[in-house]
């Protein structure tokens, strides 16, 4: 099973217009959760989903908004540094892709918080 924990930078296309986003993911087993920030008026959303092998599926729900949920399906590259697929909301759909961001400061902080404190 692929491990996608970390920060991702990506693009989704809505009516041929690209929208950039930053995705921060924490993975436990095959379950994923996190936050996504769209670079437009839609703003921040939470995600929940799963990874099965190299397949990913998640639901994006915008925070503080009555907007309907967006469903994402995709495939993760073998090197676990790229993923792409299709998003859908009601009858509207489009393509998306994301690349792993190397400077993963948020993930590093979460890992440090999860480590047990040792007495020295």
Helices and strands as residue ranges (DSSP letters): E 6-14, E 17-28, E 31-38, E 44-52, E 55-62, E 70-76, E 82-89, E 92-100, H 105-114
